[in-house]
Amino acid sequence: MSGWRISFPPTAADIFVGLFCLWWLLLVIFYAFPGIDLATSRYFFTPATCDATALAGDVCGSFTLAGNWFLKNLRVIFFRLPYVVAIVQLGFLIACYTQHGATFNAVRARNLKVALGSLLIGPGLIVNLILKEHWGRPRPVSVTEFGGMMDFVQAGSFAGKCVSNCSFISGEAASAGWLLCLLVFIPQPARTGLFLPVVAVSLLTPMMRLAFGGHFLSDIILGWLLAVVVFAGLYAFTDSSHRPKNSEI
């Protein structure tokens, strides 16, 4: 029966390794083809005629969607939503440990720790405390191609002159990616009902950062995916040999 091949479903560790490799592959692509970032940001940039004080070669204009009242307020809501969810999860986790004996739900406690731990490690530590503070990549609104004062650098480059809270990678995109991961722990039928709203928030959040000139395409894709990679890694690390049936938060 040489024509038959036995295949096994991927484990949590397999998924983590695949996502980890995909993240680095995308970084290499964006580094090798920086025009992708400039082209996508230019789509949202509206050029304008410079006034008499502008120097020759200056670029004038703006990312006009950044001034849209509705989108600005929607961004604030989406920005805070993951942390509101995290606070609720922390309350659930504390409640788990107030129970004893047969009433203690070990599966729920484990899932909550994976969710909260991946938020702290991914969007919190790796993105906001390490990459954004030390990588130095200027945001689109800060580079000369879009009227700023700094030189554009591709994703992964250390040549940028941004000092703090820089563009590589997007913290809001990472938080949005983390939010999508929580669907894994939500039981049916609630998962089906929440699927489309959560996906919409998870995708619109990084797209608004791109449209506002706050991040390049590579920043939002790599930020979003990094949160998923960290979540998958932490889940794989805590995964038991027998997958529990009751996996809801």
Residue, then its C-alpha position, 0 to 999 in steps of 0.5 A: m500500500s505504498g500509495w497510502r500515507i498516514s497523516f496526523p493533525p498538527t499539534a500546537a507545537d507544529i502550529f507555533v513553529g509554522l507561525f514563527c517561521l512565517w513571521w521571519l519570512l514576512l520580515v525578510i520579504f518586507y526588508a527586501f522589498p521596501g517599496i511595498d510599505l511606501a506604496t501602501s502608505r502612499y495610497f492613504f496620503t493626500p498630497a497638497t500644494c506647499d506654501a511659500t515657506a516650503l523648501a524645494g523638494d518638500v512634500c506637503g499633504s496629510f493622511t486625511l483619514a486621521g482627521n475623521w471624527f468617527l474613525k478617531n473615536l472608533r480607534v480609541i474604543f478598539f485600542r482600549l477593548p483588549y485591555v478591558v477584556a484582559i481586566v475581565q479575564l484577570g477577575f475570572l482568574i482570581a475567582c478561579y483561585t478562590q475556589h477549592g477542591a472539586t469546584f476548582n476549574a483547572v482548565r479555565a485557570r490554565n486558559l486564562k493564564v495563557a491568554l493573559g500571559s500572551l498579552l503581557i509577553g507579546p504586545g506588552l513586553i516584546v512589542n511596546l517595551i523592546l521593539k518600539e522603544h529600541w528599533g528606531r524606525p520612523r512612522p510614515v507621518s515622520v518620513t520625508e516621503f510623506g512630509g516628515m523630517m526623517d529618512f524612511v527605513q525598511a522593516g527590520s533596519f536599525a538605521g532609523k532615527c526615531v528615539s521612542n515609541c517608534s513604528f516597528i512594530s504596531g502595538e495596537a495591531a498586536s493587541a488586535g491579533w491577541l484578541l482574535c486568539l481568544l476565540v479558541f477558548i470561547p465555547q459554542p454557540a458563543r464562538t459563532g456569534l462572536f466570530l465576525p465582530v471579533v474578526a472585524v475589530s481585529l482587522l480594522t484596528p491595524m488597518m486604521r493605523l495604516a490609514f492614519g499614517g501611524h504605521f507601515l503595512s509591515d508594522i501592522i502585519l508583523g505586529w498582528l502576527l507576532a501576538v498570534v505567534v506568542f499566543a501559539g507558543l505559550y499555548a503549546f508550552t502549556d498543552s497537555s497530552h490529552r486535549p481537554k473537552n471543556s476549554e471555555i473561558 
